Amino acid sequence: MRRAYTSSAQPAVVLMAPAPHGGGMDFIDDHLPPGPARVLDAGCGDGALADRLRARGYEVTAIDIDPDLARPGVRIADICGFRDDPYDAVIFSLSLHHVADLDAALDSTGALLRPGGRLLLDEFAHECADESIADRFYAAPGSLPRWRERHREYHAGTAMVEAVARRFAITSLARVPYLHRYLEDASLRDAESVLGLQLVAEPRPTARPPT
């Protein structure tokens, strides 16, 4: 489900391995319920986030659709249609923009969260890039069309937020830097300050039938 930002983008700045989940870890720490709690890491990649949360006392299920990521502690599964006992939190850390069916993924998420549970979304809003960001990324003028073509297969940040809002009550939403986590260019942090988004949402209360 999740793919790291890879060299196929051919950026002019140097790609580097990010610190585990970069600035996203502080966001997750701030909004997860206290451990022990049941957490689903949807699109877990190499399982680094799941391992960190387990070390902090959380009961973590880590899933990813990519069979190449099979390893102890990672289940190969698609969030769409995934079923399990209720979770206290479901995390999409740089993974929701990759899912094939956004609506199905979020419907499954809603079914997996207990009442009062939390959806945590640490994501990439590629549509917010402007000419200056694209030109700096590729070190060439007129690079915005190239950027858009490179990212057109991914869900836009606005689409993800709107899909979440149709199903959940959003309690927190912030635009944050993104590319600086992956690129050896600290100056990008201010230039691309709206490319990331961090969202917290909860299931909407189920209406009780009249008595």
Secondary structure, DSSP 8 states (H G I E B T S, - for coil): ------GGG--SS-B---STTTTHHHHHHHHS--SS-EEEEET-TTSHHHHHHHHTT-EEEEEES-GGG-BTTBEE--STT---S-EEEEEEES-GGG-S-HHHHHHHHHHHEEEEEEEEEEEE-GGG--HHHHHHHHTSTT-HHHHHHHHTTS--HHHHHHHHHTTEEEEEEEEE--GGGTBS-TTHHHHTTTSEEEEEEEE--------
